[in-house]
Amino acid sequence: MGIVHSRDDGQKDFLMAEASPGSPTNLRKGILSVTAQPTIIPIDTPTLGDRSYLAHDGEVAVVIDPQRDIDRVLDLARREGV
């Protein structure tokens, strides 16, 4: 979850909450910089009629609608270098 705020000087600030099971929520904040086009890779699970997505900018990645078994996602992220 995140919030982006436009400043008077044209820059954008962000505040993002990161959470993982079994660990406390961390907050990150800073100046938002969009310098790369995102890469979005679909991850199909045809037997379930489902699709997840790995989106990344070469440094940071996010997974949209992941399956419970995330081994394929982690393998793909490693191959992509994120």
N, C-alpha and C positions, 0 to 999 in steps of 0.2 A: 504494500500500500504506500502511496506517496502523494505528496502535495508539491505543486510547482507554483511559484509566485513570481510575477513579472515586476522588476524593479524600475524605478524612474530612469536609470541609466541604460535601460535596454537589456540588461542581463537578466537571467532567470535563476532564482534560488530554488533548491529542492530540499525536501525533508522526506526521508524514506524509512519505513519500518521493515526490518528483516526479522523473520522468525523461522525457527526450525523445531521440529519435535524434540522435546527433551532439553531445550536450551532457552535461555532468556531472550526476550526481544531486544534487538539492538537498533539504535537510531543512527542514521547517517545523514549528514547535511553538507551542503556546499553549493558552488555555482554550477548550474547545469550547462554542460557543453555538448552540443551535438556535432560531432566532427565526422562521423562515418555513417554510411547507410546501413541499416540493420540487415542481417541475413536471417531469413526465416525458413526453417527446415521442417516439413511435416514428418511426423512419425506415425505411420499407419499401423493399426492393429485390426486387420480385416476380420479375424475370427470374432471380434467383439463389435465390429461395425463402428469403431472409434478411431479418433485421430488426436494426437498430441502435437505440440509444436515446440521446437527449440528456437528461440530468437536470440541473436547476439550481435555485438558490434565489433567483435574481434578481441574484446577484453572481458566484458561482462555479459552473462547470459541469464535468460529467464525461461522457464518451462511453463507452457500454457496447457492446462488440463492434463497433467501427467497421470499415467497409470500407477497402480500401487507398486508394481514391480518396476523400479526405475533403472535397472541395469542397462537397458538399451539406451536410455537417455544419457546416463553417465558415460557410456562408451562413445556415443556420438559427440558429447561435449569434449571429451578427451581428444577425439580425432580432429575436432574443429579448433582445438587449442584454447578452449575457454574453461 
